[in-house]
């Protein structure tokens, strides 16, 4: 997301109609209608998070493999979003 969180990014993701999205470079305070969004920590820059998971279902946090990653369980499946290659 390159730290952006405007209407273009929001509409693009909503049009994809995904149940779960793995996101990187998420603008702090950005939300995605109809999704639970939990950004990882720490900040990569002021107002921008390294990684996040967005889901239409509830997100349950679990141990992340790295501080620049976000790990959550959705419906019994573990999802990890990471900026790392």
C-alpha positions in Angstrom: 0.0 0.0 0.0 3.1 2.2 0.1 1.8 4.0 3.2 -1.3 5.2 1.3 -4.8 4.7 2.4 -7.0 6.8 0.2 -10.1 6.0 -1.8 -8.2 4.4 -4.7 -6.5 1.8 -2.4 -9.7 1.2 -0.5 -11.8 0.6 -3.6 -9.2 -1.6 -5.2 -9.1 -3.9 -2.2 -12.9 -3.9 -1.8 -13.3 -4.8 -5.5 -11.1 -7.8 -5.0 -13.8 -9.4 -2.8 -11.2 -11.3 -0.7 -12.1 -12.9 2.6 -8.5 -12.3 4.0 -6.0 -9.7 2.8 -2.3 -9.6 3.7 -1.1 -6.0 3.6 2.2 -4.1 3.9 3.1 -0.5 4.5 -0.3 0.3 5.9 -1.2 3.9 6.8 -2.0 4.3 10.5 -5.7 5.0 11.1 -6.8 3.6 7.7 -9.8 1.3 7.7 -11.4 -1.0 5.2 -15.2 -1.1 5.4 -16.5 -4.6 6.2 -13.1 -5.9 7.4 -11.4 -6.3 10.7 -8.0 -4.8 10.3 -5.2 -5.3 12.8 -1.8 -3.7 11.9 1.4 -5.1 13.1 4.0 -3.2 15.0 6.3 -1.4 15.2 6.0 1.6 12.9 8.2 1.6 9.9 7.9 5.4 9.7 5.7 7.9 11.4 2.1 7.0 10.6 2.9 3.8 8.7 2.9 0.2 9.9 5.0 -2.6 8.5 2.3 -5.2 8.0 -1.4 -6.0 8.6 -4.0 -8.6 8.1 -7.5 -7.7 7.1 -10.4 -10.2 7.4 -14.1 -10.3 7.1 -14.1 -12.7 10.1 -12.7 -12.1 13.5 -8.9 -11.9 13.9 -7.2 -13.7 16.7 -3.6 -12.6 17.3 -0.8 -15.2 17.6 3.0 -15.1 17.9 4.5 -13.2 14.9 7.8 -14.6 13.5 9.3 -11.1 13.2 8.6 -7.6 14.5 8.0 -6.4 10.9 5.3 -9.1 10.4 1.7 -9.5 11.5 0.3 -12.9 12.4 -3.3 -13.7 13.1 -5.6 -16.7 13.1 -8.8 -16.5 11.1 -11.2 -19.5 11.2 -8.5 -21.9 12.3 -6.0 -20.8 9.6 -2.9 -18.8 10.5 -2.1 -15.9 8.2 1.2 -14.0 8.3 1.8 -10.7 6.5 5.4 -9.6 6.3 7.4 -6.9 4.6 10.3 -9.3 4.6 11.1 -11.2 1.4 
